[in-house]
């Protein structure tokens, strides 16, 4: 998942969830311990790959630290899971993040 600035059109956050690591997989296939490496596997196999809500929440929570910004609004599709996650676990004190419905998704779903 990514967060981009509406006005700047710049990528502000990239979150990746990997269930697979080629080094670990090869070692497991050969019944060996994997050699020391930077493992990019950061998501358990039993977790849904489509759970972007946590990635977006992480991006919102890191926005002040990374960019000195508070994301007060977000543009999203008809899926309300991200909004629910942002409401259930507010990334900023005393600020309620607002959702702007993506016109492209709105028109496509008519």
N, C-alpha and C positions, 0 to 999 in steps of 0.2 A: 504494500500500500504506500501511497505517496501523499504528501501534503504540499500543494503549490500555492504561491501567493496569487490572489486574484489580479491585483494591479501589477505586480512585478513580473508575473508569469515565471518566477524562479522556483526551483524545487527547494522547499524548506525542510523537508524530512522524508527519509526513505526508511521503511521498515520491512524487513524480510524475515519470513519464517521458513526455515529449512528442516525437513524431516530426514534428510539424506546427507551423508558425508561419504564421498567415494573412498577415502582412506580407511575409514571405519568399516565400510561395507566390504572392501577387499580383504581386510584382515579377518573379519568375521567369516567370510567365505572359506578362507584358508585355516580357520580355527587358530588364529594367531592374535596376539595383543597388537593393537595398532601402534605404529611408531609415533614418536612425539610429533605432533603437528597442530596447526591451528584448525580446530574443528568448527565448521560453520553450522553444524546441526544444533538448532536452538528451539526445536519444537518436537514434542513427543508424538510418536506414531498414532496414539489414540486421540489426539487433538485434531479438530476439524481444520482443514487447510483454508476453509472459507471464512474463518473467524478474523476478519479484519478489524473488528471493533477494538480489540486490545491494542493493535498496532496504531490505530488512529489516536486512541486515548494516550498511548505512550508519546506520540508526537506532540499532542497538546500539552502534556505534562512537562516535556522537555523544551517547549518553545521559549520560555523565559530564559532558561539557562543557555540555550543555543543561540538565540537571536535577540533576546530582550523584548520579545513580543508576546502579547496576549491575543489568542485567536478568539474573538468574541462571537464570530459567526462562521459557519461552514456551509458550503454548498454541497448538497448530497442528493442521491437518487431517492426514489420512493421508499426504500428500505429504512425503517425506523430504528434498527438495531444500534447503529452508531449513536444516534441521538439519545436513546435509552441508556447506553453505556456512559455517555458524557453527563447525563442527568444523575445516574446512580452513583457515579464516581467523579464528582466535579474536579476538573483539573486546576481550577483557580478558586481561591476563597472569595465569596460574595459576588461572583460573576456567573450568570447563567448563559451558557453558549446557545445562540440562536441558530436555527436551521433555515437556510434558503433553499427552496426546491429547485433542482436543476431543470431548466426549461427543456433541455434536450431530452431528458428522461421522461418528463411530463408529456411531451408531444408524442414520443414513441409509444407510450402506454395508452394512448387514446384510441 
